[in-house]
Amino acid sequence: MKDTYKHKGLRKRLVESLIAKGIQNETVLQALLHVPRHFFFDRDFEDFAYEDKAYPIADGQTISQPYTVAVQSSLLQLVPGMKVLEIGTGSGYQAAVLAEMKAKLFSVERKKTLHHRAQHILNLCGYDVQLRYGDGSQGWLNHAPYDRIIVTAGAPEIPQAYLDQLKVGGKIIIPVGDIENQRMMRATKLEDGSISQEDHGAFRFVPLIGNEGW
């Protein structure tokens, strides 16, 4: 796989389009500028890698629209070195963006094909990400508690496992709703164990499958 001047130019144009759509977080924009998104595409769709659209990957899943990745990454309010749990490794693209942002990242994927492919590509790119194949709806207890949790699949509600594995003061970014449409929620865990929630608009994700999902 090669990252050519043409690819870098297309990434620059993509980032400029995201700025025009309101993305302001400079750390996120720089991460998107550096991650070779075409590495995470199936060969048949590689020519579309720098369009601001979601595209199919294996096992009926999708690689998220760059705008969606930028929104979720910005909402994390990530500080370098924070321990982050990602639910839904998928193609590995969101994981690469978080790794560029210097997260200490742990990511869970329930589709074995995607897990192995993401592992291969992330290793090839030199990103230090801990990956696990399993039911992401239950989090990853072994490495809890987490400063941040980011979920890249739509859930009917915030799974209790995530709240249990989140530090006090930590934040969860998760699309919540029905199978077709969700609202992007940012939940913060308060000192008494309760959560405060903020609604950041309508989005559409594949469903979160598992014991605490659909």
Backbone torsions as a table, in degrees:
resi	resn	phi	psi	omega
1	MET	NA	138.4	-178.3
2	LYS	-122.9	144.9	174.1
3	ASP	-113.3	97.8	-171.6
4	THR	-89.7	172.7	174.6
5	TYR	-60.4	-34.5	177.6
6	LYS	-62.5	-45.4	178.4
7	HIS	-60.7	-43.5	-179.4
8	LYS	-64.4	-36.9	177.2
9	GLY	-66.1	-40.1	177.6
10	LEU	-65.7	-36.9	177.0
11	ARG	-64.8	-41.0	178.7
12	LYS	-60.6	-42.5	179.1
13	ARG	-66.4	-37.7	176.9
14	LEU	-61.9	-46.5	-179.7
15	VAL	-62.2	-40.2	177.6
16	GLU	-61.6	-36.9	178.1
17	SER	-68.5	-33.9	178.2
18	LEU	-70.2	-37.3	175.1
19	ILE	-60.8	-42.0	178.5
20	ALA	-63.5	-26.4	179.0
21	LYS	-89.5	3.3	172.8
22	GLY	106.9	2.3	177.3
23	ILE	-75.3	124.5	-173.7
24	GLN	-119.8	-16.9	-175.4
25	ASN	-67.8	113.0	-173.5
26	GLU	-66.6	-35.5	178.5
27	THR	-63.8	-41.4	177.8
28	VAL	-65.1	-45.6	-179.0
29	LEU	-61.9	-40.3	178.8
30	GLN	-66.9	-37.3	177.6
31	ALA	-63.9	-44.3	178.6
32	LEU	-64.7	-31.5	178.8
33	LEU	-69.6	-28.7	-174.7
34	HIS	-95.3	-27.0	-176.2
35	VAL	-78.9	122.9	178.8
36	PRO	-75.3	89.5	-173.6
37	ARG	-59.5	-29.9	-178.3
38	HIS	-65.4	-21.1	176.4
39	PHE	-62.8	-26.6	-172.2
40	PHE	-96.9	8.1	-178.3
41	PHE	-100.4	147.8	166.2
42	ASP	-64.5	145.5	-173.9
43	ARG	-55.0	-34.4	-177.9
44	ASP	-65.3	-22.7	-176.2
45	PHE	-111.9	6.0	-172.5
46	GLU	-57.9	-32.8	-178.6
47	ASP	-67.1	-14.9	-178.1
48	PHE	-101.4	7.8	-170.1
49	ALA	-59.9	-29.7	-174.9
50	TYR	-107.9	20.5	166.1
51	GLU	-87.5	148.5	-179.5
52	ASP	-83.6	67.5	-178.6
53	LYS	-143.5	156.0	170.5
54	ALA	-83.6	148.0	179.2
55	TYR	-137.6	154.8	-179.5
56	PRO	-65.7	144.6	167.7
57	ILE	-126.7	-165.0	-175.4
58	ALA	-67.6	162.7	172.8
59	ASP	58.6	31.1	176.2
60	GLY	71.8	14.9	-179.8
61	GLN	-99.3	177.7	179.9
62	THR	-132.6	156.0	167.3
63	ILE	-91.7	127.0	-171.7
64	SER	-62.7	150.7	172.7
65	GLN	-58.7	136.1	179.1
66	PRO	-53.2	-37.6	178.1
67	TYR	-59.7	-42.8	179.3
68	THR	-64.3	-43.4	176.7
69	VAL	-59.4	-42.5	-179.3
70	ALA	-65.3	-41.5	179.5
71	VAL	-64.2	-50.8	-178.8
72	GLN	-61.9	-42.0	-179.4
73	SER	-65.2	-37.3	178.4
74	SER	-68.4	-41.1	-178.7
75	LEU	-65.1	-23.2	178.9
76	LEU	-62.0	-27.2	-174.4
77	GLN	50.5	53.8	-171.8
78	LEU	-77.7	136.6	172.6
79	VAL	-111.0	134.6	-179.0
80	PRO	-50.3	135.6	179.6
81	GLY	93.4	-9.3	177.5
82	MET	-64.4	145.3	176.2
83	LYS	-85.6	120.0	-174.5
84	VAL	-122.4	134.5	172.6
85	LEU	-105.4	123.4	174.3
86	GLU	-105.9	130.1	177.1
87	ILE	-105.0	115.1	-177.8
88	GLY	98.2	75.7	179.6
89	THR	-60.6	-39.9	179.7
90	GLY	56.4	-128.5	180.0
91	SER	-69.8	-22.8	-174.4
92	GLY	99.0	-4.3	-175.6
93	TYR	-65.9	-48.0	178.1
94	GLN	-61.1	-38.8	178.2
95	ALA	-60.8	-41.0	178.9
96	ALA	-63.4	-40.9	178.3
97	VAL	-62.7	-43.9	179.0
98	LEU	-67.1	-36.2	176.3
99	ALA	-64.5	-40.0	175.4
100	GLU	-61.4	-30.2	179.3
101	MET	-83.6	6.5	174.9
102	LYS	70.5	31.1	172.2
103	ALA	-75.4	149.2	167.3
104	LYS	-89.4	96.8	-162.3
105	LEU	-104.0	136.1	172.9
106	PHE	-124.0	130.5	-173.5
107	SER	-135.9	137.4	-176.6
108	VAL	-118.3	135.8	178.6
109	GLU	-134.7	132.0	-177.1
110	ARG	-90.5	-10.4	178.5
111	LYS	-98.6	116.1	-173.3
112	LYS	-60.8	-40.8	179.7
113	THR	-59.7	-45.4	179.9
114	LEU	-66.7	-41.0	179.3
115	HIS	-56.7	-49.4	-177.2
116	HIS	-68.1	-39.7	-178.9
117	ARG	-67.3	-43.8	178.6
118	ALA	-62.8	-40.5	178.3
119	GLN	-58.8	-44.4	-179.5
120	HIS	-63.2	-47.5	-175.7
121	ILE	-70.1	-42.2	179.3
122	LEU	-63.2	-40.1	175.8
123	ASN	-63.5	-42.1	179.4
124	LEU	-60.7	-37.0	179.8
125	CYS	-80.2	-11.3	178.4
126	GLY	85.6	18.5	179.6
127	TYR	-86.6	133.6	-179.1
128	ASP	-92.5	90.6	-178.3
129	VAL	-127.2	134.5	176.3
130	GLN	-90.0	118.2	-176.7
131	LEU	-111.3	149.8	178.6
132	ARG	-141.0	138.5	173.7
133	TYR	-94.2	121.8	-179.4
134	GLY	170.7	-170.1	-178.6
135	ASP	-81.4	100.5	-177.7
136	GLY	-67.4	-20.0	-179.5
137	SER	-64.7	-15.7	178.8
138	GLN	-101.3	7.9	178.9
139	GLY	72.0	-152.3	178.0
140	TRP	-145.8	87.8	-170.1
141	LEU	-61.4	-33.6	-173.3
142	ASN	-57.0	-31.1	-175.5
143	HIS	-107.9	5.5	178.5
144	ALA	-69.6	155.7	5.7
145	PRO	-88.3	159.5	-177.6
146	TYR	-111.2	148.1	173.8
147	ASP	-74.4	-34.7	-177.0
148	ARG	-143.5	147.8	172.1
149	ILE	-131.1	130.6	178.2
150	ILE	-122.7	130.6	-175.4
151	VAL	-118.1	125.8	-175.9
152	THR	-108.7	34.8	174.6
153	ALA	-149.2	150.1	-175.9
154	GLY	-79.7	133.1	-178.0
155	ALA	-118.0	150.9	176.5
156	PRO	-69.0	-26.6	176.2
157	GLU	-162.2	172.9	178.6
158	ILE	-75.8	116.8	180.0
159	PRO	-58.0	138.1	179.5
160	GLN	-60.3	-31.7	179.8
161	ALA	-57.8	-38.0	179.9
162	TYR	-66.1	-44.3	-180.0
163	LEU	-63.0	-38.8	179.1
164	ASP	-66.4	-31.5	-175.4
165	GLN	-93.7	3.7	-178.5
166	LEU	-98.0	138.3	175.7
167	LYS	-66.7	155.0	170.0
168	VAL	-62.0	129.9	-175.1
169	GLY	89.1	-7.6	179.6
170	GLY	-77.2	165.3	-175.6
171	LYS	-127.7	144.3	173.9
172	ILE	-115.9	131.6	172.5
173	ILE	-109.9	117.4	-172.5
174	ILE	-151.2	133.9	172.5
175	PRO	-80.3	125.2	-175.6
176	VAL	-123.1	133.5	178.2
177	GLY	165.7	-147.0	176.0
178	ASP	-94.9	-174.1	-174.7
179	ILE	-66.2	-29.5	-175.7
180	GLU	-86.8	-39.6	-173.3
181	ASN	-141.9	143.4	-179.4
182	GLN	-136.0	166.3	171.1
183	ARG	-109.9	137.2	178.9
184	MET	-79.9	113.2	-177.0
185	MET	-107.7	141.8	168.9
186	ARG	-116.1	116.0	-179.2
187	ALA	-109.8	134.3	178.6
188	THR	-114.8	130.8	180.0
189	LYS	-84.1	122.0	-177.5
190	LEU	-91.3	169.9	-174.0
191	GLU	-61.8	-30.0	-179.5
192	ASP	-85.8	5.2	178.3
193	GLY	91.1	-10.3	176.7
194	SER	-78.0	173.5	179.2
195	ILE	-127.8	146.7	168.6
196	SER	-105.2	145.3	-175.5
197	GLN	-127.5	143.6	175.5
198	GLU	-124.9	139.7	179.8
199	ASP	-99.1	123.9	-178.0
200	HIS	-116.7	30.9	168.9
201	GLY	101.0	173.4	-175.0
202	ALA	-83.9	136.1	176.5
203	PHE	-144.0	169.8	178.4
204	ARG	-136.4	122.4	-178.1
205	PHE	-127.3	163.2	167.6
206	VAL	-66.1	154.1	-176.9
207	PRO	-71.8	146.4	171.5
208	LEU	-77.0	114.0	-178.0
209	ILE	-101.5	135.7	176.7
210	GLY	151.8	-175.5	-176.3
211	ASN	-60.1	-30.8	179.9
212	GLU	-113.7	20.3	176.4
213	GLY	-120.4	-139.6	179.9
214	TRP	-85.1	NA	NA
